[in-house]
Amino acid sequence: MDKIIFLDGSEYPCAFCGLATVGLLYVTLTGLSFVEAASIFGDEKKTAKIRYVAANGDETVFEHYTKFEYLVNETGGQRAALRQKYASEV
C-alpha cells in the first residue's frame, strides 16, 4: 500500500494523495480516527514536508503545505485538504 511520511519521520498508510489545480493537496490516511487525523494535519511541523511513497517505490515530495483547510471522514479513511500559506499569512 502507498504511504505518507511526514517531516518528523512518522509514517501512515495512504489511500489517496493528489494535488488539485487550485493548489490544494488532498491526502487520505487510513486506520486513524478523525481526531488523530486532525491532530496530524494540524501540526505545521509535520506537514512542512510530506513524502508520498507509492507501492511501487515511486516518491513525490510536497513541501510547505502547512495550512490545514479541512478534514472529511470518508469510507476509505480521513481525507484532509492542505495548502501552502499565502504571502499575507507568512
N, C-alpha and C positions, 0 to 999 in steps of 0.2 A: 504494500500500500504506500501511497505518497505520504510525505511527512513535511512538517514545518519545523524549522529550527530557528528559535529567536536569538537575539543578541547575547542573552545570558547563558546560552547553550541548552536551554530546555527544548525538548522535542515532543511533538504531538502528532498523532495520525491526522491526515488531512484528506477530506473527501473532495474538496474543490479549492482552487486558488486561481484567481484571474483578475486582470486589470481592465477596467472599463475605459472607454474613450473619454469619459468625463473626469477621469483621474482618480476614481475610487478603486481601491484594492479590496476585493472580496475574498475572504478566507473562511472556509467551513471546517471546523475541527470536530472530530468525533470522540465519543467517550467522555465528554465533560458535561457538567451541569451548566445551566445558564449563568449561575453566579460565578462559577470557576472561570468560564469563558470571559465574562465581563471583567473580572479581575485581571486576567491575562492581557486582553486587548486594551484595557485602560491604563496599562503600565507603559509609559513612554520609553522607559529604559529597555524594555523587552522589544518593543516594536520599532526601535530605531534602525534595526537591520533584521530583515526576515529572509531566511533562506528556504525556498521551496525545492524539495528534492523529490523528483518523480520516482516511481517504482523502478524505472529503467536506469536510474542513476543520473539523469539529466538534472542540472541545478540552475535555478534562476534566483537572483538576489534582488530584493526590493529594499531600498534604503529611505529613511526619513518619513515613513508612513506612521506618524506618531499621533495624528489627530483621530481619535475614536469617534466615529459618527453614530453608528447604531449596531444593535445585535438582534438577530432574529432566531427564534427556536424553530428549526426545521426537522423534518423526519430523519434526514441524514446527519444531523449534528447542529452545532451552533454556528450560524453564519454572521460574520462581522464585516462591517464596511469601515475602512480606514482611508485616510487621505494625508497628503503632505500639508504642512501648515502653510497658510497664505503669508505673504510678506508682512502683512499688518499683524500677524499673530506671533511672529518670531521674536 
